[in-house]
């Protein structure tokens, strides 16, 4: 399996391209602010053909390049229905204006083809399977994508802004709820094997085992003073 990721834009949001191998079809995860050029470079480098964009949630730092990326390749975007409005109204999702200079760089709106994600769904795209888990807390429509373990690679969790290396997503924006976030962590993340690789929306990769042992939000420690990431 090929996973190529890069941080993009003002918030350093991780965008991932996932394929069975170089030269094959791929899925693009979270093409955020200023990610379109990085997507095109990665497609060219690995000779990939995108078939879909899938989104862990609707914040602008994760969806800002959805319209140009989907339009350039005539592919659908998948998002949970509770976060769909954020693609067309990003400022409402933030509870404030994010600034005219930044807004001038963004293509706000929906691509031509939008598909809605549901909890427990199994997306079969580009010859791969992605298990979808609804994981509210950071936003009402946050989801994670899980790829099953194979003989070659361990299980992979694309956690969006639910779980980071050493931290979790913020819950102080509209739709955020700290109690829901903790419940999502317990339900979605803790049952996974320690070897599960976690590829987050921001920052470096980690594993469930490492976070289970050291992340204050997962060890039962008081995590109030731990830094929380994401927009």
C-alpha positions as CSV (number, residue, x, y, z in Angstrom):
1,X,0.0,0.0,0.0
2,X,1.1,3.5,-0.8
3,X,0.3,6.4,1.6
4,X,1.8,9.8,0.6
5,X,1.1,12.7,2.9
6,X,2.1,16.3,3.2
7,X,1.2,19.3,5.4
8,X,-0.5,22.1,3.6
9,X,-1.5,25.7,4.1
10,X,-1.7,28.1,6.9
11,X,-2.7,25.4,9.4
12,X,-0.3,22.7,8.3
13,X,-3.1,20.3,7.7
14,X,-2.1,16.8,6.6
15,X,-3.4,15.8,3.3
16,X,-3.0,12.1,2.4
17,X,-3.2,10.2,-0.9
18,X,-3.8,6.5,-0.5
19,X,-3.4,3.8,-3.2
20,X,-2.7,0.1,-3.4
21,X,0.6,0.9,-5.2
22,X,2.2,3.5,-7.4
23,X,0.6,3.8,-10.8
24,X,-2.9,2.9,-9.6
25,X,-6.1,4.6,-8.5
26,X,-6.1,6.5,-5.3
27,X,-8.2,8.2,-2.6
28,X,-7.4,11.8,-1.4
29,X,-8.1,12.5,2.3
30,X,-8.6,16.1,3.5
31,X,-7.3,18.4,0.7
32,X,-7.3,21.6,2.8
33,X,-6.0,25.1,2.5
34,X,-3.5,25.5,-0.4
35,X,-3.3,21.7,-0.9
36,X,-4.2,21.6,-4.6
37,X,-0.7,22.0,-5.9
38,X,0.7,19.4,-3.5
39,X,-2.0,17.0,-4.6
40,X,-1.1,17.4,-8.2
41,X,2.6,17.0,-7.5
42,X,2.0,13.8,-5.6
43,X,-0.3,12.4,-8.2
44,X,2.3,13.0,-10.9
45,X,5.2,11.7,-8.7
46,X,3.4,8.4,-8.0
47,X,1.5,8.2,-11.3
48,X,-1.9,8.0,-9.5
49,X,-5.4,8.5,-10.7
50,X,-7.9,9.8,-8.0
51,X,-11.3,8.3,-7.7
52,X,-12.7,10.1,-4.7
53,X,-12.0,12.7,-2.0
54,X,-13.0,11.7,1.6
55,X,-13.2,14.2,4.4
56,X,-12.7,13.6,8.1
57,X,-14.7,16.8,8.9
58,X,-15.8,20.1,7.5
59,X,-13.4,22.7,8.9
60,X,-11.9,24.9,6.2
61,X,-8.4,23.8,6.9
62,X,-9.4,20.3,5.8
63,X,-11.8,21.1,2.9
64,X,-10.6,24.4,1.3
65,X,-9.2,22.6,-1.8
66,X,-12.1,20.2,-2.3
67,X,-13.7,22.1,-5.1
68,X,-10.6,22.6,-7.3
69,X,-9.4,19.0,-6.7
70,X,-12.7,17.3,-7.3
71,X,-13.3,19.6,-10.3
72,X,-9.9,18.9,-11.9
73,X,-10.4,15.1,-11.7
74,X,-14.2,14.8,-11.9
75,X,-14.5,12.8,-8.6
76,X,-17.0,12.9,-5.7
77,X,-16.3,14.2,-2.2
78,X,-17.5,12.2,0.8
79,X,-18.5,14.0,4.0
80,X,-20.7,13.4,7.0
81,X,-24.1,15.2,6.6
82,X,-23.7,17.1,9.9
83,X,-20.6,18.8,8.5
84,X,-21.7,19.3,4.9
85,X,-22.8,22.9,5.5
86,X,-19.2,23.9,6.4
87,X,-18.1,23.6,2.8
88,X,-20.4,26.4,1.7
89,X,-20.3,28.4,5.0
90,X,-16.9,28.0,6.6
91,X,-17.2,31.2,8.8
92,X,-20.4,29.8,10.5
93,X,-18.4,26.7,11.4
94,X,-15.8,28.9,13.1
95,X,-18.1,31.2,14.9
96,X,-16.2,34.2,13.5
97,X,-14.7,35.7,10.4
98,X,-11.4,34.1,9.4
99,X,-10.3,37.3,7.7
100,X,-10.7,38.8,4.3
101,X,-7.1,38.2,3.0
102,X,-7.4,34.5,3.7
103,X,-11.0,34.2,2.4
104,X,-9.8,35.7,-0.9
105,X,-7.6,32.7,-1.5
106,X,-10.4,30.1,-0.9
107,X,-12.9,28.5,-3.3
108,X,-15.9,28.2,-1.0
109,X,-18.7,25.8,-1.9
110,X,-19.5,22.2,-2.8
111,X,-18.1,20.2,-5.7
112,X,-20.6,18.9,-8.2
113,X,-20.9,15.4,-6.6
114,X,-21.2,15.1,-2.8
115,X,-21.8,11.8,-1.1
116,X,-22.7,11.5,2.6
117,X,-20.9,9.3,5.0
118,X,-22.6,7.1,7.7
119,X,-21.3,5.5,10.8
120,X,-20.2,1.9,10.2
121,X,-20.1,2.3,6.4
122,X,-17.4,0.5,4.5
123,X,-16.2,2.5,1.5
124,X,-14.7,0.4,-1.3
125,X,-12.7,2.8,-3.3
126,X,-9.7,2.3,-5.6
127,X,-9.5,-1.4,-4.7
128,X,-9.3,-0.6,-1.0
129,X,-11.7,-0.7,2.0
130,X,-12.2,2.2,4.4
131,X,-14.2,1.6,7.6
132,X,-16.1,4.8,8.6
133,X,-16.7,5.6,12.3
134,X,-18.7,8.7,13.3
135,X,-16.6,10.4,15.9
136,X,-18.2,13.7,17.1
137,X,-16.5,16.0,19.5
138,X,-14.3,18.2,17.4
139,X,-17.2,18.8,15.1
140,X,-20.7,17.2,15.0
141,X,-19.8,15.4,11.8
142,X,-16.3,14.3,12.4
143,X,-15.4,10.8,11.2
144,X,-12.4,8.5,11.1
145,X,-11.3,6.2,8.3
146,X,-9.8,2.8,9.2
147,X,-7.9,0.5,6.8
148,X,-7.6,-3.1,7.9
149,X,-4.4,-4.9,8.6
150,X,-2.7,-6.8,5.8
151,X,0.3,-9.2,5.8
152,X,2.4,-6.3,4.6
153,X,1.2,-3.4,6.7
154,X,-0.5,-2.8,10.1
155,X,-4.0,-1.4,10.5
156,X,-4.1,2.3,9.7
157,X,-6.4,4.9,11.3
158,X,-6.9,8.3,9.7
159,X,-8.0,10.1,12.8
160,X,-8.6,13.6,11.5
161,X,-8.7,16.1,14.4
162,X,-10.0,13.5,16.9
163,X,-6.6,12.1,18.0
164,X,-3.1,13.6,17.7
165,X,0.3,12.5,18.9
166,X,0.1,13.5,22.5
167,X,-3.1,15.4,22.3
168,X,-6.7,15.6,20.9
169,X,-8.7,18.1,18.8
170,X,-10.0,21.3,20.2
171,X,-13.7,21.5,21.2
172,X,-14.3,25.3,21.7
173,X,-15.6,26.0,18.2
174,X,-19.3,25.6,17.1
175,X,-20.3,22.0,17.2
176,X,-17.4,21.0,19.6
177,X,-18.2,19.1,22.7
178,X,-15.5,17.8,25.1
179,X,-17.6,15.0,26.6
180,X,-18.5,13.8,23.1
181,X,-14.8,13.9,22.1
182,X,-13.9,11.7,25.1
183,X,-16.7,9.3,24.3
184,X,-15.5,9.1,20.7
185,X,-11.9,8.4,21.8
186,X,-13.1,5.6,24.1
187,X,-15.4,4.1,21.5
188,X,-13.4,4.5,18.3
189,X,-9.7,4.5,19.3
190,X,-9.2,2.6,22.5
191,X,-10.5,-0.8,21.2
192,X,-7.9,-0.8,18.4
193,X,-4.7,-2.8,18.5
194,X,-1.6,-1.1,19.9
195,X,0.1,-1.6,16.5
196,X,-2.5,0.5,14.7
197,X,-0.8,3.4,13.0
198,X,-2.5,6.8,13.6
199,X,-2.3,9.3,10.8
200,X,-3.7,12.6,12.2
201,X,-5.0,15.8,10.7
202,X,-2.0,17.7,12.1
203,X,1.4,16.7,13.3
204,X,3.4,13.5,13.1
205,X,2.2,9.9,12.9
206,X,1.8,7.8,16.1
207,X,0.3,4.5,17.2
208,X,-2.6,3.6,19.4
209,X,-0.2,1.8,21.8
210,X,1.9,5.0,22.2
211,X,-1.1,7.2,22.8
212,X,-2.7,4.7,25.1
213,X,0.4,4.8,27.3
214,X,1.3,8.5,27.1
215,X,-1.5,10.7,25.8
216,X,-3.0,12.4,28.9
217,X,-6.5,12.3,27.4
218,X,-6.3,8.5,27.0
219,X,-4.5,7.6,30.2
220,X,-7.2,9.1,32.5
221,X,-4.9,11.9,33.5
222,X,-6.3,15.5,33.7
223,X,-5.6,16.8,30.2
224,X,-6.8,20.3,30.8
225,X,-3.4,21.9,30.3
226,X,-2.2,19.7,27.4
227,X,-2.0,21.5,24.1
228,X,-4.9,20.8,21.7
229,X,-4.3,21.1,18.0
230,X,-6.3,21.7,14.8
231,X,-8.3,24.7,13.8
